[in-house]
Amino acid sequence: MFLKDLIKIRKLTLGSLFDGIGVFPLAAQKHGIQPIWASEIEKAPVSITKRHFPSMKHLGDITKIKGVDLPPTDIITFGSPCQNLSDIGNQTGLQGEKSSLFFETIRIIREMRNQTHGTYPTLAIWENVLGAFSSNDRLDFKAVLEAFTETTLPMPASGFWANAGMVRGRKVDLCWRLLDGQYWGVP
C-alpha cells in the first residue's frame, strides 16, 4: 500500500521536533498529512508556525517533553542541531552540547512507542548534515543507527558509511539516504 492510499483511508498525523520554521509540517500538510504538535524554543520560528498552523500545539523545550504525554502521531520529523556534527562546526559530534539533543528525540520516540504498545510513531524522519556520517571517526552515525534500531551494529568493512543503506533492528527497520540539495532545484 502506498502512502497516498493510506492517507485516503485515514488522515495521517505528524509531530515535528526541532521544528524551526515548520518546513516538515508545511510539506506534510501539502500532502494531506495533519501536523498536530511541534517543539521549538526560538521565538521567531514559533511565531511563524503559529501563523501558518494555528491549530498545531507548541510544546517548547524538547528536554521537558514526555513522550507518554504527547498525542500519538503517525510520523515524527526532526532536524536535531547539527553544529557539533558539521565539518565546519566544533566537531564534538553527538557528545557536543547541541547535537547530543538527538538522543532526546530517541527518548521521546521510545516513550511514545511504549505508551502505545509499539504502534506510534510508525515513521521517524531525521534530517541532518553530511558531517553526521564522519564525525567522531564515523562512530556517531553508528550511534544514530543503533539508537533508532536498538541493535548493536558493526562498522562497515570499508570503514565508511554508504550514501544509502538499510538496517533491520529488533523493533524497527531503518533506511537512510544522502541527498545533495543542488540536484533538487529551487522551490
N, C-alpha and C positions, 0 to 999 in steps of 0.2 A: 504494500500500500504506500503510495506517495504522500508526502506532506500535504499537498494540495487536497488530496482525497480525505485525509484525516481532518483538515481544517473544515471541510464541508460537513463532516459528521458532527463535530463538536468544536467550538471555538477554543483554540489553544491559548494558553496564558504565559506571560513572561515576567520574570523578576530580573532586574538589572542592578548588579553590584558595581561599585566604582563607575557610576553612571555617566559622569561627565555631563555633556550637554544633551544626552538622550539619543545618541545615534542608534544603539541597539533597539530601544523602544520605537523609534521612528521607522526603522527598517521592518520591524515586526508588524507594526500597525499597517504599513503599506501592503503587507501580505496576509492580512486578516487575523493576525495574532494580537491578542489584547494585553497590553502592558498593565500589570497590576500594582507593582511596587518597585521602588528604586532606592539605592543607597548612594549618597554623595554628601561630602562635607563642605564643599566650596559653595559659597552663597550665589555667585553669578550663574554658574551652571544650573543650580537648583531653581533659580528664578526663571530661567529659560524653559526648563522641563515643566515647571508648574503652569506656565503659559500654554505650552503645546499639549500637555497631558493633564488637564485639571483634575481628573478622577484618579490619577496614579498616586498612591500613597508614598510619601517620602520618609525614609527611615533614619537618615542621618549616618552617624558613625558606625562603620561596619563592626568595630570591636565590641559594640554594645548590642548587636543584633543576635537574637537566639533563633536558630532555625526552627525550633519547636513552636515558636510563637508566630511564624510567618504563614500567611495564606499559601498553601501549596501551589506551585506553578509547574507547568509542563517543562518550561525552559528557564534556565538561569544563564545569563550572559555576564561576562566581566572582563575588563581590561585592567587587571591589577597594576599598581605602579611599576614602571619599568626602569626607573632611574638607576637602580643598582644592578640591573641586568644589561643595560645598554653598553655598547662598545665605547661610547663617549661619556658614560657615567663613571661613578667611582668603582665599579666592578666588584662590589662586595657581594653580589649575587643575592640569592634568596636569604642570606643571613643579614642583608642590609636592612636598615630601619624601615624603608618604604616597601621594597619588593617582598619582604617577609610577610606582608599583609596578604599575599597569595593564600597562605595557609588559613586565614580567617574565612575565605570563601570555601575552602575544602571543609572546614569545621561546620559551616552553615549548611552546606550540601548534605553532609553526613547526618547532622541533626534533623534536617527535614526528611531525609530518607528513612531514618529510624522512626520518626514520628508517624510517617505514612506507610510503614511496613514495606519500604523499598519501592514504593510506587512513584513518588515525586522527588526531585525533578526527573524527567525521562531523558533530558538532554542538557548538557552544560557546554557552553562555548566560551573558551578563553582566547582572548586576543592579546598579543604582546609583541615584543621586538625580536629581531634576528639574534641579538645577543643572548636570548634565553637558551639557544642551542649550544652556546660556547662558554657561558660564564661558569666560574668555579671549575675550570678544566673539564667542562661538559657534564659535570655531575649535577648541576642544577636542573637540567632538563630531565635527567634520570629521576631526580627527586619529584619533579612535577608528575611524570608518568606514574611513579609509584604511589604518590598521594592520591591521584584520581582512581587508580585501579586497586589499591590496597594489595599490591603484589610486588614481590622483590624481582627486579629485572637486572639482567646482565648488561654491561656496556656493549655496544656493537663491536664486532671483531675489528672493524676498521678504526675504531676509536672516535668516529664521527657519527652524528645523528643524520639520517637521511632527511631530505626535504619533505618527505611524506612517509607515513607508515601507520601501522596498527598494532595495538597490544590488546590481548584478551586478558581480562582480570578475573578475580574471583566473583565480584558482584557486577562489575561494569566492563564494557569494552571501550576502547579509546582509539581514536584516529587523529592524526594531525597532518597539516599541510602548510607549507611555507608559501605565502602569496607575495608576489612582488608588485607593489602598488603601481609602478609605471605601466603595467600592462592592463590595468583595469579602467583606464580612461578617467576623465574628469566628470563628476556628476553634474 
